[in-house]
Amino acid sequence: MRNGMHLGSDQIQGDTHLANRVPRIEDGLPRRLLTAFEVAELVGCHEESVRRAYLSGQLQRQRFGVRSWRFHPTDVEDWIRRGAPTRIS
């Protein structure tokens, strides 16, 4: 640990609780920009499906920093309405 920083209990446990931190569609989409991983978790598809969707023009993305891209929740909702590959429940 650097500079006296302490890890919280959720950081110590690692990525095992990552799925619990990603909001579900039933909870409503967050008001912040989403990563491809978060979009895939919300929609219920693989992260590669999200990448293919924006490469083919089905999903809009926004540059975030130098190497990163993020997605607006409204664009994700629109993609879902138009037939995103959602998980079958």
ABEGO torsion letter per residue (X at the ends): XBGGBBBBAAAAAEAAAAAAABBBAAAEBBABBBBAAAAAAAAGBBAAAAAAAAAAGABBBBBBEAABBBBBAAAAAAAAAAGBBBBBX
